[in-house]
Amino acid sequence: MRPSSVPPLAGRRALVTGAASGIGRATALALATAGAEVWINHLPADKAAAADVAATIRSAGGNARPIAADVGDAAAVAAMFAALHAAGGLDILVNNAGVILEKPFLETSEDDWARVIGIDLTAVYRCCRQALAQMQPRGSGCIVNVASDLGYLGRERYAPYCAAKAGVIALTRSLAREFAPAIRINAVAPGPIATPMVSPEHMSAEWIAKETAIPAARLGEPEEVAAAIVFLASPAASYFHGQVLGPNGGSWMG
């Protein structure tokens, strides 16, 4: 039997938050390659980078549309999902947008805590709620949340980030039970990935390699995480509900 030539996500509309760079950019490109129409969420300041992602997709024959919204702003998120609904609705949501903070816990202020939790966890709740309000009446849809292996492991000086990512994992599993079987909700928990977050002001590649002793002996690439996300969004993952895949190079084997 010949394999189908129809891309696995043809006819699906996907939204990727924080898609102007890093894992989000790689995911947008991979979803488009798999046939999806991709909405590229970005901060207003990242307009040029998001336009570049969209242009790359279109040049390869895909369909993409940048959409500006700060996922930390409830009104902006509501407006973004209203635009998606007006355009025909949403089939796939990838909650990727995030921030990171390295700071000793006793120096972590209320504002620091609120900012990281607000983007890395509350925004995931907010986007899931908006997406599920569209998906549930149709009885179909798929959500993939980007967590982190630090949501399991914890790490000194990263308490808000670790707490938020642990919350994303728990939220994913809770929603998966509530909305199955019609809507599939899963997550990825990457290990150290070569993205703009891996930088001297956050954590260097050398520090990560030493501290985590990655069996793969390298940082992961955004495209490797994107491949896991596309799998979870595809029909090939039809029996996956509430699962957390770990593209981490073996840095954590729990």
Secondary structure, DSSP 8 states (H G I E B T S, - for coil): -----S-TTTT-EEEETTTTSHHHHHHHHHHHHTT-EEEEEE-GGGHHHHHHHHHHHHHTT-EEEEEE--TT-HHHHHHHHHHHHHTT--SEEEE---------GGG--HHHHHHHHIIIIIHHHHHHHHHHHHHHHHT-EEEEEE--THHHH--TT-HHHHHHHHHHHHHHHHHHHHHTTTEEEEEE---SB-STTSSTTT--HHHHHHHH--TTSS-B-HHHHHHHHHHHHSGGGTT--S-EE--STTS---
